[in-house]
Amino acid sequence: MFNVSVDYLIGEGKLSTYDKEVLKRIEDIEQLDPETRKNLFFLIDNVVQNFKTKQAFS
């Protein structure tokens, strides 16, 4: 009906700690066509990798 787990409803699930804006973006991404989603994930992966690399060498 609401498509959420009991853990989420009682605030104990993994997703319960995520920012609501992040969750909204994830929901929006799920609605994208597969090719657009693939391109977006490619971009996200590269930005995250760049961030982690900068942290490792700081």
PDB file with SEQRES, HELIX, SHEET and CRYST1 records, atoms N, CA, C and O in Angstrom:
SEQRES   1 A   58  MET PHE ASN VAL SER VAL ASP TYR LEU ILE GLY GLU GLY          
SEQRES   2 A   58  LYS LEU SER THR TYR ASP LYS GLU VAL LEU LYS ARG ILE          
SEQRES   3 A   58  GLU ASP ILE GLU GLN LEU ASP PRO GLU THR ARG LYS ASN          
SEQRES   4 A   58  LEU PHE PHE LEU ILE ASP ASN VAL VAL GLN ASN PHE LYS          
SEQRES   5 A   58  THR LYS GLN ALA PHE SER                                      
HELIX    1 AA1 VAL A    6  LEU A    9  1                                   4    
HELIX    2 AA2 LYS A   14  THR A   17  5                                   4    
HELIX    3 AA3 LYS A   20  GLU A   30  1                                  11    
HELIX    4 AA4 PRO A   34  ALA A   56  1                                  23    
CRYST1    1.000    1.000    1.000  90.00  90.00  90.00 P 1           1          
ATOM      1  N   MET A   1       0.816  -1.193   0.000  1.00  0.00           N  
ATOM      2  CA  MET A   1       0.000   0.000   0.000  1.00  0.00           C  
ATOM      3  C   MET A   1       0.862   1.261   0.000  1.00  0.00           C  
ATOM      4  O   MET A   1       0.734   2.096  -0.895  1.00  0.00           O  
ATOM      5  N   PHE A   2       1.752   1.408   1.010  1.00  0.00           N  
ATOM      6  CA  PHE A   2       2.623   2.582   1.073  1.00  0.00           C  
ATOM      7  C   PHE A   2       4.024   2.298   0.558  1.00  0.00           C  
ATOM      8  O   PHE A   2       4.840   3.209   0.421  1.00  0.00           O  
ATOM      9  N   ASN A   3       4.304   1.014   0.270  1.00  0.00           N  
ATOM     10  CA  ASN A   3       5.576   0.608  -0.303  1.00  0.00           C  
ATOM     11  C   ASN A   3       6.782   0.994   0.561  1.00  0.00           C  
ATOM     12  O   ASN A   3       7.825   1.379   0.034  1.00  0.00           O  
ATOM     13  N   VAL A   4       6.638   0.889   1.891  1.00  0.00           N  
ATOM     14  CA  VAL A   4       7.750   1.097   2.817  1.00  0.00           C  
ATOM     15  C   VAL A   4       7.761  -0.047   3.825  1.00  0.00           C  
ATOM     16  O   VAL A   4       6.740  -0.691   4.061  1.00  0.00           O  
ATOM     17  N   SER A   5       8.931  -0.290   4.415  1.00  0.00           N  
ATOM     18  CA  SER A   5       9.055  -1.367   5.393  1.00  0.00           C  
ATOM     19  C   SER A   5       8.618  -0.892   6.775  1.00  0.00           C  
ATOM     20  O   SER A   5       8.515   0.307   7.036  1.00  0.00           O  
ATOM     21  N   VAL A   6       8.366  -1.855   7.645  1.00  0.00           N  
ATOM     22  CA  VAL A   6       8.031  -1.533   9.031  1.00  0.00           C  
ATOM     23  C   VAL A   6       9.208  -0.819   9.695  1.00  0.00           C  
ATOM     24  O   VAL A   6       9.010   0.114  10.474  1.00  0.00           O  
ATOM     25  N   ASP A   7      10.440  -1.260   9.386  1.00  0.00           N  
ATOM     26  CA  ASP A   7      11.625  -0.601   9.946  1.00  0.00           C  
ATOM     27  C   ASP A   7      11.644   0.884   9.600  1.00  0.00           C  
ATOM     28  O   ASP A   7      11.957   1.724  10.443  1.00  0.00           O  
ATOM     29  N   TYR A   8      11.313   1.192   8.371  1.00  0.00           N  
ATOM     30  CA  TYR A   8      11.296   2.595   7.945  1.00  0.00           C  
ATOM     31  C   TYR A   8      10.231   3.372   8.715  1.00  0.00           C  
ATOM     32  O   TYR A   8      10.476   4.487   9.174  1.00  0.00           O  
ATOM     33  N   LEU A   9       9.063   2.784   8.852  1.00  0.00           N  
ATOM     34  CA  LEU A   9       7.961   3.469   9.540  1.00  0.00           C  
ATOM     35  C   LEU A   9       8.274   3.765  10.999  1.00  0.00           C  
ATOM     36  O   LEU A   9       7.860   4.800  11.522  1.00  0.00           O  
ATOM     37  N   ILE A  10       8.999   2.873  11.660  1.00  0.00           N  
ATOM     38  CA  ILE A  10       9.319   3.106  13.063  1.00  0.00           C  
ATOM     39  C   ILE A  10      10.674   3.787  13.242  1.00  0.00           C  
ATOM     40  O   ILE A  10      11.137   3.989  14.364  1.00  0.00           O  
ATOM     41  N   GLY A  11      11.299   4.137  12.124  1.00  0.00           N  
ATOM     42  CA  GLY A  11      12.531   4.914  12.184  1.00  0.00           C  
ATOM     43  C   GLY A  11      13.777   4.118  12.496  1.00  0.00           C  
ATOM     44  O   GLY A  11      14.765   4.688  12.959  1.00  0.00           O  
ATOM     45  N   GLU A  12      13.764   2.818  12.257  1.00  0.00           N  
ATOM     46  CA  GLU A  12      14.925   1.997  12.559  1.00  0.00           C  
ATOM     47  C   GLU A  12      15.611   1.442  11.326  1.00  0.00           C  
ATOM     48  O   GLU A  12      16.645   0.785  11.453  1.00  0.00           O  
ATOM     49  N   GLY A  13      15.086   1.678  10.163  1.00  0.00           N  
ATOM     50  CA  GLY A  13      15.679   1.142   8.943  1.00  0.00           C  
ATOM     51  C   GLY A  13      16.865   1.962   8.488  1.00  0.00           C  
ATOM     52  O   GLY A  13      17.081   3.084   8.947  1.00  0.00           O  
ATOM     53  N   LYS A  14      17.627   1.387   7.583  1.00  0.00           N  
ATOM     54  CA  LYS A  14      18.807   2.053   7.042  1.00  0.00           C  
ATOM     55  C   LYS A  14      18.450   3.402   6.415  1.00  0.00           C  
ATOM     56  O   LYS A  14      19.169   4.384   6.599  1.00  0.00           O  
ATOM     57  N   LEU A  15      17.352   3.448   5.684  1.00  0.00           N  
ATOM     58  CA  LEU A  15      16.967   4.680   5.002  1.00  0.00           C  
ATOM     59  C   LEU A  15      16.434   5.750   5.943  1.00  0.00           C  
ATOM     60  O   LEU A  15      16.358   6.916   5.555  1.00  0.00           O  
ATOM     61  N   SER A  16      16.068   5.393   7.153  1.00  0.00           N  
ATOM     62  CA  SER A  16      15.484   6.370   8.072  1.00  0.00           C  
ATOM     63  C   SER A  16      16.474   7.455   8.468  1.00  0.00           C  
ATOM     64  O   SER A  16      16.068   8.517   8.939  1.00  0.00           O  
ATOM     65  N   THR A  17      17.775   7.203   8.284  1.00  0.00           N  
ATOM     66  CA  THR A  17      18.779   8.200   8.659  1.00  0.00           C  
ATOM     67  C   THR A  17      19.123   9.144   7.510  1.00  0.00           C  
ATOM     68  O   THR A  17      19.857  10.113   7.703  1.00  0.00           O  
ATOM     69  N   TYR A  18      18.601   8.870   6.325  1.00  0.00           N  
ATOM     70  CA  TYR A  18      18.913   9.708   5.171  1.00  0.00           C  
ATOM     71  C   TYR A  18      18.083  10.985   5.178  1.00  0.00           C  
ATOM     72  O   TYR A  18      16.941  11.005   5.637  1.00  0.00           O  
ATOM     73  N   ASP A  19      18.671  12.022   4.672  1.00  0.00           N  
ATOM     74  CA  ASP A  19      18.003  13.298   4.506  1.00  0.00           C  
ATOM     75  C   ASP A  19      16.802  13.125   3.571  1.00  0.00           C  
ATOM     76  O   ASP A  19      16.893  12.416   2.569  1.00  0.00           O  
ATOM     77  N   LYS A  20      15.695  13.760   3.891  1.00  0.00           N  
ATOM     78  CA  LYS A  20      14.491  13.623   3.069  1.00  0.00           C  
ATOM     79  C   LYS A  20      14.703  14.136   1.643  1.00  0.00           C  
ATOM     80  O   LYS A  20      14.100  13.617   0.704  1.00  0.00           O  
ATOM     81  N   GLU A  21      15.548  15.142   1.477  1.00  0.00           N  
ATOM     82  CA  GLU A  21      15.831  15.647   0.134  1.00  0.00           C  
ATOM     83  C   GLU A  21      16.595  14.606  -0.682  1.00  0.00           C  
ATOM     84  O   GLU A  21      16.380  14.485  -1.888  1.00  0.00           O  
ATOM     85  N   VAL A  22      17.476  13.864  -0.039  1.00  0.00           N  
ATOM     86  CA  VAL A  22      18.221  12.801  -0.725  1.00  0.00           C  
ATOM     87  C   VAL A  22      17.252  11.710  -1.170  1.00  0.00           C  
ATOM     88  O   VAL A  22      17.315  11.237  -2.305  1.00  0.00           O  
ATOM     89  N   LEU A  23      16.360  11.319  -0.272  1.00  0.00           N  
ATOM     90  CA  LEU A  23      15.383  10.286  -0.618  1.00  0.00           C  
ATOM     91  C   LEU A  23      14.484  10.729  -1.765  1.00  0.00           C  
ATOM     92  O   LEU A  23      14.146   9.922  -2.631  1.00  0.00           O  
ATOM     93  N   LYS A  24      14.098  11.988  -1.784  1.00  0.00           N  
ATOM     94  CA  LYS A  24      13.261  12.507  -2.868  1.00  0.00           C  
ATOM     95  C   LYS A  24      14.016  12.429  -4.195  1.00  0.00           C  
ATOM     96  O   LYS A  24      13.447  12.064  -5.224  1.00  0.00           O  
ATOM     97  N   ARG A  25      15.286  12.773  -4.160  1.00  0.00           N  
ATOM     98  CA  ARG A  25      16.091  12.697  -5.383  1.00  0.00           C  
ATOM     99  C   ARG A  25      16.219  11.256  -5.877  1.00  0.00           C  
ATOM    100  O   ARG A  25      16.160  10.995  -7.079  1.00  0.00           O  
ATOM    101  N   ILE A  26      16.392  10.333  -4.948  1.00  0.00           N  
ATOM    102  CA  ILE A  26      16.477   8.924  -5.329  1.00  0.00           C  
ATOM    103  C   ILE A  26      15.177   8.475  -5.985  1.00  0.00           C  
ATOM    104  O   ILE A  26      15.193   7.766  -6.991  1.00  0.00           O  
ATOM    105  N   GLU A  27      14.061   8.886  -5.415  1.00  0.00           N  
ATOM    106  CA  GLU A  27      12.764   8.544  -6.009  1.00  0.00           C  
ATOM    107  C   GLU A  27      12.641   9.122  -7.412  1.00  0.00           C  
ATOM    108  O   GLU A  27      12.140   8.460  -8.321  1.00  0.00           O  
ATOM    109  N   ASP A  28      13.102  10.364  -7.587  1.00  0.00           N  
ATOM    110  CA  ASP A  28      13.049  10.996  -8.911  1.00  0.00           C  
ATOM    111  C   ASP A  28      13.938  10.264  -9.908  1.00  0.00           C  
ATOM    112  O   ASP A  28      13.554  10.078 -11.063  1.00  0.00           O  
ATOM    113  N   ILE A  29      15.118   9.850  -9.471  1.00  0.00           N  
ATOM    114  CA  ILE A  29      16.041   9.130 -10.342  1.00  0.00           C  
ATOM    115  C   ILE A  29      15.423   7.814 -10.806  1.00  0.00           C  
ATOM    116  O   ILE A  29      15.605   7.410 -11.955  1.00  0.00           O  
ATOM    117  N   GLU A  30      14.704   7.158  -9.925  1.00  0.00           N  
ATOM    118  CA  GLU A  30      14.069   5.888 -10.286  1.00  0.00           C  
ATOM    119  C   GLU A  30      13.062   6.052 -11.422  1.00  0.00           C  
ATOM    120  O   GLU A  30      12.757   5.082 -12.116  1.00  0.00           O  
ATOM    121  N   GLN A  31      12.549   7.248 -11.620  1.00  0.00           N  
ATOM    122  CA  GLN A  31      11.559   7.504 -12.668  1.00  0.00           C  
ATOM    123  C   GLN A  31      12.193   7.795 -14.025  1.00  0.00           C  
ATOM    124  O   GLN A  31      11.500   7.821 -15.042  1.00  0.00           O  
ATOM    125  N   LEU A  32      13.499   8.013 -14.045  1.00  0.00           N  
ATOM    126  CA  LEU A  32      14.178   8.338 -15.296  1.00  0.00           C  
ATOM    127  C   LEU A  32      14.262   7.117 -16.208  1.00  0.00           C  
ATOM    128  O   LEU A  32      14.179   5.975 -15.757  1.00  0.00           O  
ATOM    129  N   ASP A  33      14.429   7.389 -17.502  1.00  0.00           N  
ATOM    130  CA  ASP A  33      14.626   6.291 -18.447  1.00  0.00           C  
ATOM    131  C   ASP A  33      16.002   5.669 -18.190  1.00  0.00           C  
ATOM    132  O   ASP A  33      16.898   6.341 -17.679  1.00  0.00           O  
ATOM    133  N   PRO A  34      16.172   4.405 -18.536  1.00  0.00           N  
ATOM    134  CA  PRO A  34      17.419   3.688 -18.215  1.00  0.00           C  
ATOM    135  C   PRO A  34      18.699   4.361 -18.725  1.00  0.00           C  
ATOM    136  O   PRO A  34      19.709   4.367 -18.022  1.00  0.00           O  
ATOM    137  N   GLU A  35      18.669   4.915 -19.912  1.00  0.00           N  
ATOM    138  CA  GLU A  35      19.878   5.546 -20.457  1.00  0.00           C  
ATOM    139  C   GLU A  35      20.241   6.806 -19.674  1.00  0.00           C  
ATOM    140  O   GLU A  35      21.416   7.030 -19.381  1.00  0.00           O  
ATOM    141  N   THR A  36      19.264   7.620 -19.337  1.00  0.00           N  
ATOM    142  CA  THR A  36      19.522   8.828 -18.552  1.00  0.00           C  
ATOM    143  C   THR A  36      20.028   8.448 -17.165  1.00  0.00           C  
ATOM    144  O   THR A  36      20.954   9.072 -16.648  1.00  0.00           O  
ATOM    145  N   ARG A  37      19.427   7.435 -16.566  1.00  0.00           N  
ATOM    146  CA  ARG A  37      19.851   6.966 -15.247  1.00  0.00           C  
ATOM    147  C   ARG A  37      21.298   6.455 -15.304  1.00  0.00           C  
ATOM    148  O   ARG A  37      22.091   6.731 -14.404  1.00  0.00           O  
ATOM    149  N   LYS A  38      21.636   5.717 -16.354  1.00  0.00           N  
ATOM    150  CA  LYS A  38      23.002   5.220 -16.530  1.00  0.00           C  
ATOM    151  C   LYS A  38      23.994   6.379 -16.607  1.00  0.00           C  
ATOM    152  O   LYS A  38      25.047   6.335 -15.971  1.00  0.00           O  
ATOM    153  N   ASN A  39      23.668   7.408 -17.376  1.00  0.00           N  
ATOM    154  CA  ASN A  39      24.539   8.574 -17.509  1.00  0.00           C  
ATOM    155  C   ASN A  39      24.674   9.331 -16.187  1.00  0.00           C  
ATOM    156  O   ASN A  39      25.760   9.794 -15.837  1.00  0.00           O  
ATOM    157  N   LEU A  40      23.581   9.450 -15.468  1.00  0.00           N  
ATOM    158  CA  LEU A  40      23.604  10.139 -14.174  1.00  0.00           C  
ATOM    159  C   LEU A  40      24.478   9.374 -13.179  1.00  0.00           C  
ATOM    160  O   LEU A  40      25.271   9.980 -12.459  1.00  0.00           O  
ATOM    161  N   PHE A  41      24.336   8.051 -13.135  1.00  0.00           N  
ATOM    162  CA  PHE A  41      25.161   7.248 -12.224  1.00  0.00           C  
ATOM    163  C   PHE A  41      26.634   7.330 -12.594  1.00  0.00           C  
ATOM    164  O   PHE A  41      27.495   7.331 -11.715  1.00  0.00           O  
ATOM    165  N   PHE A  42      26.931   7.400 -13.885  1.00  0.00           N  
ATOM    166  CA  PHE A  42      28.313   7.570 -14.322  1.00  0.00           C  
ATOM    167  C   PHE A  42      28.885   8.865 -13.766  1.00  0.00           C  
ATOM    168  O   PHE A  42      30.005   8.891 -13.256  1.00  0.00           O  
ATOM    169  N   LEU A  43      28.114   9.930 -13.868  1.00  0.00           N  
ATOM    170  CA  LEU A  43      28.541  11.228 -13.355  1.00  0.00           C  
ATOM    171  C   LEU A  43      28.710  11.193 -11.838  1.00  0.00           C  
ATOM    172  O   LEU A  43      29.720  11.662 -11.313  1.00  0.00           O  
ATOM    173  N   ILE A  44      27.738  10.647 -11.147  1.00  0.00           N  
ATOM    174  CA  ILE A  44      27.809  10.553  -9.683  1.00  0.00           C  
ATOM    175  C   ILE A  44      29.027   9.748  -9.259  1.00  0.00           C  
ATOM    176  O   ILE A  44      29.766  10.159  -8.363  1.00  0.00           O  
ATOM    177  N   ASP A  45      29.239   8.604  -9.899  1.00  0.00           N  
ATOM    178  CA  ASP A  45      30.379   7.759  -9.553  1.00  0.00           C  
ATOM    179  C   ASP A  45      31.698   8.495  -9.716  1.00  0.00           C  
ATOM    180  O   ASP A  45      32.596   8.352  -8.887  1.00  0.00           O  
ATOM    181  N   ASN A  46      31.820   9.279 -10.776  1.00  0.00           N  
ATOM    182  CA  ASN A  46      33.053  10.027 -11.009  1.00  0.00           C  
ATOM    183  C   ASN A  46      33.257  11.127  -9.981  1.00  0.00           C  
ATOM    184  O   ASN A  46      34.381  11.339  -9.525  1.00  0.00           O  
ATOM    185  N   VAL A  47      32.213  11.821  -9.615  1.00  0.00           N  
ATOM    186  CA  VAL A  47      32.318  12.878  -8.602  1.00  0.00           C  
ATOM    187  C   VAL A  47      32.699  12.275  -7.251  1.00  0.00           C  
ATOM    188  O   VAL A  47      33.556  12.813  -6.550  1.00  0.00           O  
ATOM    189  N   VAL A  48      32.072  11.172  -6.887  1.00  0.00           N  
ATOM    190  CA  VAL A  48      32.385  10.504  -5.617  1.00  0.00           C  
ATOM    191  C   VAL A  48      33.824   9.997  -5.618  1.00  0.00           C  
ATOM    192  O   VAL A  48      34.540  10.156  -4.629  1.00  0.00           O  
ATOM    193  N   GLN A  49      34.245   9.394  -6.708  1.00  0.00           N  
ATOM    194  CA  GLN A  49      35.619   8.899  -6.805  1.00  0.00           C  
ATOM    195  C   GLN A  49      36.616  10.051  -6.677  1.00  0.00           C  
ATOM    196  O   GLN A  49      37.629   9.913  -5.992  1.00  0.00           O  
ATOM    197  N   ASN A  50      36.344  11.174  -7.320  1.00  0.00           N  
ATOM    198  CA  ASN A  50      37.204  12.343  -7.235  1.00  0.00           C  
ATOM    199  C   ASN A  50      37.290  12.841  -5.796  1.00  0.00           C  
ATOM    200  O   ASN A  50      38.375  13.170  -5.317  1.00  0.00           O  
ATOM    201  N   PHE A  51      36.163  12.897  -5.112  1.00  0.00           N  
ATOM    202  CA  PHE A  51      36.122  13.335  -3.719  1.00  0.00           C  
ATOM    203  C   PHE A  51      36.954  12.416  -2.828  1.00  0.00           C  
ATOM    204  O   PHE A  51      37.732  12.884  -1.996  1.00  0.00           O  
ATOM    205  N   LYS A  52      36.784  11.101  -3.010  1.00  0.00           N  
ATOM    206  CA  LYS A  52      37.527  10.142  -2.200  1.00  0.00           C  
ATOM    207  C   LYS A  52      39.032  10.220  -2.468  1.00  0.00           C  
ATOM    208  O   LYS A  52      39.842  10.084  -1.551  1.00  0.00           O  
ATOM    209  N   THR A  53      39.394  10.440  -3.728  1.00  0.00           N  
ATOM    210  CA  THR A  53      40.804  10.580  -4.072  1.00  0.00           C  
ATOM    211  C   THR A  53      41.402  11.798  -3.418  1.00  0.00           C  
ATOM    212  O   THR A  53      42.510  11.735  -2.886  1.00  0.00           O  
ATOM    213  N   LYS A  54      40.690  12.907  -3.445  1.00  0.00           N  
ATOM    214  CA  LYS A  54      41.164  14.129  -2.791  1.00  0.00           C  
ATOM    215  C   LYS A  54      41.326  13.903  -1.295  1.00  0.00           C  
ATOM    216  O   LYS A  54      42.299  14.377  -0.709  1.00  0.00           O  
ATOM    217  N   GLN A  55      40.415  13.203  -0.672  1.00  0.00           N  
ATOM    218  CA  GLN A  55      40.509  12.922   0.751  1.00  0.00           C  
ATOM    219  C   GLN A  55      41.734  12.053   1.060  1.00  0.00           C  
ATOM    220  O   GLN A  55      42.423  12.268   2.057  1.00  0.00           O  
ATOM    221  N   ALA A  56      41.988  11.091   0.208  1.00  0.00           N  
ATOM    222  CA  ALA A  56      43.094  10.164   0.446  1.00  0.00           C  
ATOM    223  C   ALA A  56      44.444  10.863   0.384  1.00  0.00           C  
ATOM    224  O   ALA A  56      45.384  10.457   1.068  1.00  0.00           O  
ATOM    225  N   PHE A  57      44.549  11.905  -0.423  1.00  0.00           N  
ATOM    226  CA  PHE A  57      45.820  12.596  -0.588  1.00  0.00           C  
ATOM    227  C   PHE A  57      45.896  13.903   0.196  1.00  0.00           C  
ATOM    228  O   PHE A  57      46.836  14.679   0.022  1.00  0.00           O  
ATOM    229  N   SER A  58      44.930  14.143   1.039  1.00  0.00           N  
ATOM    230  CA  SER A  58      44.960  15.365   1.874  1.00  0.00           C  
ATOM    231  C   SER A  58      45.711  15.144   3.159  1.00  0.00           C  
ATOM    232  O   SER A  58      45.831  16.062   3.970  1.00  0.00           O  
TER     233      SER A  58                                                      
END                                                                             
